[in-house]
Amino acid sequence: MALTRPNQQLRRDLKEAAATLKWAGVDMFGLAKRMLAAGDEQGANDLMKIALSFQDVEDKLTVYADEVKSGSIIRAGK
């Protein structure tokens, strides 16, 4: 069954949000490495925790996007 236009947009938006979080996390890890090299271990650790939480949310958004594609979210809501 083809996705409706709103569901297609929702899936695209979820995928885009996941990709944005992925690259923000990558950038944060790079910054954390520089902070660690500069001697700010606590700041680096804090930033790495945030980056890891971004990764968790990215994974969830990707799963949700796949569920929208399969229609399982839509059927569950009815």
ABEGO torsion letter per residue (X at the ends): XBBBAAAAAAAAAAAAAAAAAAAAAAAAAAAAAAAAAAGBAAAAAAAAAAAAAAAAAAAAAAAAAAAAAAGAAAAAAX
